[in-house]
Amino acid sequence: MADTTRERYAVVSCHVERPLDDAVWARFSALQARRPGRFAIAALMRPADPAAGEDEERWLERAREAAARGPLGHHTHWTAPDHARPTAVGTGQRVLAEGRRLRELGLAPTLFCGGGWYTDAEVAEACAELGYVDCTPRATRPSYLPAESPWAMLSVPASVRVPSGRHVLAVPTTHSVGELARSVIRRRSPGPVVHVYFHDTDLLDPRRRLLVSTLLRLLALRAETTDLDALAASIREHTPEVGWNDVERL
């Protein structure tokens, strides 16, 4: 008899928002190297901001370390290192500028996630231009977002047709650590494609750090463990197509 408790795929990503904080980085890099549940954790890294006094060379060294252990992604904080949502126009240009700079530095990020879950048509076009797999869409609306804050809703992977007519493969983020914990406790199916995320700063709390490791090991018992790059490669040719207007939420 088939084991119906196992799902199709599970992947994990971390929003690496304080890559130059030694204490935060030490805990994230240790967890990524340990691979709880056999997961190759994708590092969605906020680029260094030299204008804010951040050391780009040191950041680059750490980005290379992360890329050697798992998929590498680009995580834009639109306003400042500690301010994720945008306060000005030009979001797509910001993604393009950062993405091109990452390539100048010799990196090849394959994934994208907008800080504060922000996206818009310009951002989607930039992802298409850079060839990113977009992880910004969410299965559910983030509870902390103010009313009328833009975000993108998607519950399963899809090829999103952006306004220019190009396509972006989107692998939505489906579960926070808390949402995964509730799913496990209630013995609910987390869905056919599970994408769990956490923040690097979560790992400063020993209890939170233990919870992340434990939940990933439990998830591996219920799902086929893979990583975001491998998942994207396996589904790219047969994902359903949706229009940008079907994804964007205002």
C-alpha positions as CSV (number, residue, x, y, z in Angstrom):
1,M,0.0,0.0,0.0
2,A,1.3,3.5,-0.9
3,D,2.4,5.7,2.0
4,T,-0.2,8.5,1.6
5,T,1.4,10.5,4.5
6,R,4.2,11.5,2.2
7,E,3.8,14.6,0.0
8,R,5.5,15.3,-3.3
9,Y,8.1,17.9,-2.5
10,A,9.5,20.0,0.4
11,V,12.0,22.8,0.2
12,V,13.4,25.3,2.7
13,S,14.8,28.8,2.4
14,C,16.2,31.3,4.9
15,H,15.9,35.1,4.5
16,V,19.5,36.1,5.4
17,E,18.9,39.7,6.4
18,R,21.9,40.2,8.7
19,P,24.7,38.5,6.8
20,L,27.4,40.7,8.4
21,D,26.4,40.1,12.0
22,D,28.9,37.6,13.2
23,A,26.6,35.9,15.7
24,V,23.7,35.6,13.3
25,W,25.9,34.3,10.5
26,A,27.6,31.7,12.7
27,R,24.3,30.2,13.6
28,F,22.9,30.3,10.0
29,S,26.0,28.8,8.5
30,A,26.2,26.0,11.1
31,L,22.5,25.1,10.4
32,Q,23.0,25.2,6.6
33,A,26.0,23.0,6.9
34,R,24.2,20.5,9.2
35,R,21.3,20.1,6.7
36,P,18.6,19.0,9.2
37,G,16.2,16.7,7.5
38,R,18.7,16.5,4.6
39,F,17.5,19.8,3.4
40,A,19.9,22.0,1.4
41,I,18.7,25.3,2.8
42,A,18.5,28.1,0.2
43,A,20.2,31.3,1.4
44,L,18.1,34.3,0.1
45,M,20.6,37.0,1.0
46,R,20.1,40.7,1.3
47,P,22.9,42.3,-0.7
48,A,25.4,44.5,1.1
49,D,24.7,48.2,1.2
50,P,28.0,50.1,0.9
51,A,26.0,53.4,1.3
52,A,25.0,52.2,4.8
53,G,28.6,51.4,5.7
54,E,28.4,47.6,5.0
55,D,31.6,45.8,3.9
56,E,30.8,44.3,0.4
57,E,34.0,42.2,0.3
58,R,33.1,40.5,3.6
59,W,29.6,40.0,2.4
60,L,30.8,38.4,-0.8
61,E,33.0,36.0,1.1
62,R,29.9,34.9,3.1
63,A,27.7,34.7,0.0
64,R,30.2,32.4,-1.6
65,E,30.2,30.2,1.5
66,A,26.4,30.0,1.4
67,A,26.3,29.2,-2.3
68,A,28.7,26.3,-1.8
69,R,26.2,24.7,0.7
70,G,22.9,25.3,-1.1
71,P,20.9,27.4,-3.6
72,L,21.7,31.1,-3.6
73,G,19.0,33.8,-3.8
74,H,18.6,37.6,-3.9
75,H,16.5,39.2,-1.1
76,T,15.9,42.9,-1.6
77,H,15.3,45.2,1.3
78,W,13.7,48.2,-0.5
79,T,14.4,51.1,1.9
80,A,17.3,50.2,4.2
81,P,19.0,47.1,5.7
82,D,16.5,47.3,8.6
83,H,13.5,48.5,6.5
84,A,12.1,45.8,4.2
85,R,9.1,47.5,2.4
86,P,9.6,50.2,-0.2
87,T,9.0,53.9,0.5
88,A,9.9,55.1,-3.0
89,V,9.3,54.2,-6.7
90,G,11.8,52.4,-8.9
91,T,11.4,48.9,-7.4
92,G,12.2,47.1,-10.6
93,Q,15.2,49.2,-11.2
94,R,16.5,48.4,-7.8
95,V,16.2,44.7,-8.4
96,L,17.9,45.0,-11.7
97,A,20.8,47.1,-10.3
98,E,21.3,44.7,-7.4
99,G,21.1,41.7,-9.6
100,R,23.6,43.0,-12.1
101,R,26.0,43.9,-9.3
102,L,25.8,40.4,-7.9
103,R,26.8,39.1,-11.3
104,E,29.7,41.6,-11.5
105,L,30.9,40.1,-8.2
106,G,30.9,36.6,-9.8
107,L,27.8,35.3,-8.1
108,A,24.9,33.5,-9.9
109,P,21.8,33.8,-7.7
110,T,18.9,31.8,-9.1
111,L,16.1,32.8,-6.7
112,F,14.4,36.0,-5.6
113,C,12.2,37.1,-2.7
114,G,11.1,40.7,-2.1
115,G,11.6,42.0,1.4
116,G,8.4,42.3,3.4
117,W,6.9,40.1,0.7
118,Y,6.7,43.2,-1.5
119,T,6.3,42.8,-5.3
120,D,4.7,44.6,-8.2
121,A,4.7,44.3,-12.0
122,E,8.1,46.1,-12.2
123,V,9.7,43.6,-9.8
124,A,8.2,40.7,-11.7
125,E,9.6,42.1,-15.0
126,A,13.0,42.4,-13.3
127,C,12.8,38.8,-12.2
128,A,12.1,37.8,-15.8
129,E,15.0,39.8,-17.0
130,L,17.4,38.3,-14.5
131,G,16.1,34.7,-15.0
132,Y,15.1,34.4,-11.3
133,V,12.7,31.9,-9.8
134,D,10.4,34.1,-7.7
135,C,9.7,33.0,-4.2
136,T,7.9,36.2,-3.2
137,P,4.3,34.9,-3.8
138,R,2.7,33.6,-0.6
139,A,0.0,30.9,-0.1
140,T,-1.6,33.2,2.5
141,R,-1.5,36.9,3.2
142,P,1.1,37.9,5.8
143,S,-0.9,38.9,8.8
144,Y,1.3,41.9,9.7
145,L,0.9,43.7,6.4
146,P,-1.1,46.9,6.6
147,A,-4.3,47.2,4.7
148,E,-3.9,47.7,0.9
149,S,-0.2,46.7,1.0
150,P,0.7,45.0,-2.3
151,W,1.7,41.3,-2.2
152,A,1.3,38.3,-4.5
153,M,-0.8,35.2,-3.8
154,L,0.0,31.8,-5.2
155,S,-0.5,28.4,-3.6
156,V,1.3,26.1,-6.0
157,P,4.2,26.6,-8.4
158,A,3.2,28.3,-11.7
159,S,4.7,30.0,-14.7
160,V,3.6,33.6,-14.3
161,R,3.0,35.6,-17.4
162,V,4.2,39.2,-16.7
163,P,2.8,42.3,-18.5
164,S,5.6,42.2,-21.2
165,G,4.6,38.7,-22.1
166,R,7.6,37.0,-20.6
167,H,7.3,34.3,-17.9
168,V,8.7,33.9,-14.4
169,L,8.6,30.6,-12.7
170,A,7.2,31.1,-9.2
171,V,7.6,28.7,-6.3
172,P,5.5,30.3,-3.6
173,T,6.5,30.4,0.0
174,T,3.8,28.3,1.8
175,H,4.8,28.0,5.5
176,S,6.5,29.9,8.2
177,V,8.0,27.9,11.0
178,G,4.9,28.6,13.1
179,E,2.6,27.5,10.3
180,L,4.5,24.3,9.8
181,A,4.4,23.6,13.6
182,R,0.6,24.0,13.6
183,S,0.3,21.7,10.6
184,V,2.4,19.0,12.3
185,I,0.6,19.3,15.6
186,R,-2.8,19.1,14.0
187,R,-1.6,16.4,11.6
188,R,-2.8,18.3,8.6
189,S,-1.4,17.8,5.2
190,P,0.9,20.7,4.4
191,G,0.1,20.4,0.7
192,P,1.7,19.0,-2.5
193,V,4.6,21.5,-2.6
194,V,5.8,22.7,0.8
195,H,8.2,25.7,0.9
196,V,9.2,26.6,4.5
197,Y,11.0,29.8,5.3
198,F,12.6,31.3,8.4
199,H,14.8,34.3,9.1
200,D,18.5,34.1,10.1
201,T,17.7,36.1,13.2
202,D,15.3,33.4,14.4
203,L,18.4,31.3,15.1
204,L,19.6,33.6,17.8
205,D,16.9,32.2,20.1
206,P,18.0,28.7,21.2
207,R,14.4,27.5,21.5
208,R,13.6,28.8,18.0
209,R,16.8,27.2,16.6
210,L,15.8,23.9,18.1
211,L,12.3,24.2,16.7
212,V,13.5,24.9,13.2
213,S,15.8,21.8,13.2
214,T,13.1,19.6,14.7
215,L,10.4,20.6,12.3
216,L,12.6,20.1,9.3
217,R,13.4,16.6,10.4
218,L,9.7,15.9,10.9
219,L,8.9,17.4,7.5
220,A,11.4,15.1,5.9
221,L,9.4,12.1,7.2
222,R,6.3,13.4,5.4
223,A,7.8,14.8,2.1
224,E,10.3,14.2,-0.6
225,T,13.2,16.3,0.4
226,T,14.7,18.5,-2.3
227,D,16.0,22.0,-2.8
228,L,14.7,25.0,-4.7
229,D,17.0,24.8,-7.6
230,A,16.3,21.1,-8.1
231,L,12.6,21.6,-7.7
232,A,12.6,24.4,-10.3
233,A,14.5,22.3,-12.8
234,S,12.1,19.4,-12.4
235,I,8.9,21.4,-12.8
236,R,9.8,24.2,-15.2
237,E,8.5,22.5,-18.3
238,H,5.1,21.5,-17.0
239,T,3.9,24.1,-14.6
240,P,0.5,25.8,-15.3
241,E,0.5,29.3,-16.6
242,V,-1.2,32.1,-14.8
243,G,-1.4,35.9,-15.6
244,W,0.2,38.5,-13.4
245,N,-3.3,40.0,-12.6
246,D,-4.3,36.6,-11.2
247,V,-1.3,36.7,-8.7
248,E,-1.0,40.4,-7.7
249,R,-3.0,41.5,-4.7
250,L,-3.5,45.1,-3.7
